[in-house]
Amino acid sequence: MPVRKFRVAMSERCFRFKPDALPSHAPHKPGVYEFVTFDAQKNPQVLFVGVALKGSVYEALAAHMDGKAAPTAADLFGVSADIYFDYVASADITDVEELKDIAGAFIAKNKPRFNAGPAPSSGKHESVEVEEVG
């Protein structure tokens, strides 16, 4: 199984995690998303990396907001009053299963507190690297 390097572009910015932000900012397609907060020096701290395969990023974020997916909004806001989300806007994947590989690489890099257990993987690649572009 080959080493795979994905080129990904993140959303143009982080969006505040609140109900009225989801319809206009969360993509209505499968994808990888993150919940992020910022420390006093404005350094990002990734709290959770998720991957939406069967539904959309919008639906996944709404499920977290409604307490139907872990971590729930209550879990996230228990860490900080200011929670944001961002997402992979584009990636050079060959099929949606490879979104698992991108999420797994983000989890390995950031070690988010709400990601427990094995990182997601498509099983197609021996190892994965992610390069963020423009």
N, C-alpha and C positions, 0 to 999 in steps of 0.2 A: 504494500500500500504506500503510495507516494506521500511526500510532504506537500501540503497545499498552503499557498499563501493567498489570502483573500484581500482584495482592495475594497475598502468600504468608505463611504461618505456618511458622516453623521448629520443629523438634523442641524439646521443653521444655528440653533441655540437650544437651551434648555427651556422648557415651559413649566409654569407653576402647575402642580398637581392639584387641580380643583375641578369640580363638575363642569363649569361653564367653559373651561379650556379644552376639554376633550373633543367635542364635536369639530372645532375649527383647527385644532393642531395635531390630533392623533391620526395617523394614517389608517385608512379603511382597507388594509391589505395585510397579509402575513408579514412578520418581521421580528426583529430583535429590539428590545427596549430596556431602558435602565431607569431606576429611581435613584436620584442623586440629592445630596444636601451639600452645603458648603461650610467650611470651618471659618473661624474668625479672620483668617488671612485670605478668604475667598478661594481656597483650594477645594476642588470637588472631592466628595467622598461618595463612592458608589455603594448604595445600600442593597441593591438587588438588580440582577440581570434576568430578564424573562424573554421567552421566545413564544410567539404566537404562530402556530402552524395551521391549525384547522379553522381558526377564525381570524380576526384582524387585530392589529395592535390596539385599535380603539376599543374593541370588545374586551380584550384582556385588561386594559387599564380600567375600564368601567367595572369589571368584575372585582378588581382590587378595591376600587372606590366603594363598591356596594358590599364589601365584606364577604364576597363569594370566592375569592382567591387569596392565597397567602403569598406575601404578607398583606394583611388588610390595611386599609387606610389608617385604622386605629394603631396598628403596629408601627407603621411608618411615622405617623405624627407623634408617636410616643418617643421617637428618637429626636425629632426636630419639628418645630412649627412650620418650617420652610422646606417643603419637599418639591422637587422638580422631576420632570421626566424628559428624556431625549430618546432618540431611536436611530437605527440605521436607515438612512434615507435611500441609499443604493449600495449594491454589492455585486461583485462579479460571480454570482453563484450559477450553477448549472441546473439545480432544482431546489425547491423550498426546504428539503431535508438538510441542506448545507447550512441553513440558518442556525441549526443546532451547533454546528462547528464554530460559527462566529460567536454565539452566546457562550459556548464552552471556553473559548479563548479569552473572552472578556472576563469571565468568572476566574479563570486561572490568573489573569493579570491583576485584577482588582480585589479579589478575595472578599466579596460583599458579605456582610454579616447575615443577611437573610437567605443566602444560597447555601443550603446544606445538602449533603449527599454528593453523588457523582455528578460531574458536569455533563451537560447534554452533548451528544456526539452523533453524527450520522453513521459512524462506523466505516466510512469510506476512505479515511485518510489516517496514515500512521501518526502524523502530527500536523498541527495547524498553526499558522501565523496570520496575524491581521495587521494590515497597514492602513492607517487612516489617511485619506486623501482629501484634498480641497474641499 
